[in-house]
Amino acid sequence: MQAQIDPDYFDRLIDEKEAANYLCYSVRALQNWRVRGGGPMFVKVSGRSVRYTRSDLQKWIAEKRVANTSAAPS
């Protein structure tokens, strides 16, 4: 029997702590990427509230995939 997957799992907003955990990075790394660029897309809910979707995190991961070191993403 297969487990039911929540249909909203990839589109539900998650906080930066959960997003960092999902990516196996620190919250500080996400914060730096938001300032400097190069990180996953995010949603600015309010002045201090930032959220991510797992689908955006998955897209960012897919963009970083390479077959060898000479094919590193820019």
C-alpha positions in Angstrom: 0.0 0.0 0.0 1.4 3.4 -1.0 1.4 6.3 1.4 -0.8 9.3 0.5 1.2 12.4 -0.5 -0.3 15.8 0.4 -1.2 17.4 -2.9 -0.1 20.8 -1.6 3.3 19.6 -0.2 5.4 21.3 -2.9 3.4 24.5 -3.1 2.8 25.2 0.6 4.8 28.1 2.1 7.6 27.1 4.6 9.7 29.3 6.8 13.4 29.8 6.2 14.4 27.3 8.9 12.5 24.5 7.2 13.8 25.6 3.8 17.4 25.6 5.1 16.8 22.1 6.5 15.3 20.9 3.2 18.4 22.1 1.4 20.9 21.0 4.1 22.2 24.5 4.4 22.1 27.0 7.2 19.5 29.8 7.6 22.4 32.2 7.3 23.3 30.9 3.9 19.7 31.5 2.7 19.8 35.0 4.2 23.1 35.7 2.3 21.7 34.4 -1.0 18.7 36.7 -0.6 20.9 39.7 -0.2 23.6 38.7 -2.8 21.5 36.7 -5.2 22.0 33.2 -6.5 19.7 31.5 -4.1 16.2 30.0 -4.6 13.2 32.1 -5.2 11.4 33.3 -2.1 8.2 35.1 -1.0 8.5 38.3 1.0 5.4 38.1 3.1 6.2 41.2 5.2 9.1 43.3 6.2 10.7 40.5 8.3 8.8 37.4 7.1 10.2 35.3 4.3 8.8 32.1 3.0 9.8 29.5 0.4 7.9 26.8 -1.5 9.4 23.3 -1.9 8.7 23.5 -5.6 11.0 26.6 -5.9 13.6 24.9 -3.8 13.4 21.9 -6.2 13.7 24.1 -9.2 16.8 25.8 -7.7 18.3 22.3 -7.0 17.6 21.2 -10.6 19.4 24.4 -11.9 22.5 23.5 -9.9 22.8 19.9 -11.2 25.8 19.1 -13.3 27.3 16.0 -14.9 31.0 17.0 -14.3 33.1 19.8 -12.9 33.7 21.4 -16.3 29.9 21.8 -16.7 29.5 23.8 -13.5 26.6 26.2 -13.5 27.3 29.9 -13.8 
